[in-house]
Amino acid sequence: MQLFIHTKIVNQVRMLSSVQLKYQVLPNLLMLLALSMTACSGTKEKEKQVSVDGGAVGYPLHQAVAEEFKKVKADAQISIASSGTGGGMSKFCSAQIDIAGASRSIKKEEIEACRKKGIEFVELPIALDGIAVIANHNNKFLRCLLANG
C-alpha cells in the first residue's frame, strides 16, 4: 500500500522540530500530522479541510486515523472516500484531493498528469502485500506443500 501526499502538506510537517519527527515511526502518525496541516486550498474555509481517497485496502486505516484525529481537533473537516486506486489517483492528479491511498506505485501516466497540473507529491510506502500458503497436515491432496510431507 502506498500513500501519496501533496508536498505542500509534507513541507508543513517538516517544519516541526527534528525531535518531533525523529519519533514518528509509524506512517499513520505522519498521516495524522498531515491531516492537522492546512490543505492545498487558499480559502479560509478549506484550510481546515483535508480530503483522502483511494484504494479500498487503505480505507480502514484512513478512517481510523481521521477518527483519532477528530478526538484531538474536533473542528477538522476530513473527507474519507474509497473510489479505488485508479479513481483516487485520478482525483489526486487533478487536484481534487490532498492524499491518495493506492495498492500500487504510481504509474508513469499518473506522474505526467500530476506534473501537468503542477502537483508535486511524496510517495510513502505503508505496507507491502504478501501471501502465506498454509496447509493442514491431515490434507492428503496437498502433501507436496507440507515441509514434512
ABEGO torsion letter per residue (X at the ends): XBBBBBAAAAAAAAABBAAAAAABABAAAAAAAAAABBBABABAAAAABBBBBEBAAAAAAAAAAAAAAAAABAABBBBBBBAEAAAAAAAAAAGABABBBBABBBBAAAAAAAAAAGBBBBBBBABBBBBBBBBBAABAAAAAABAAX
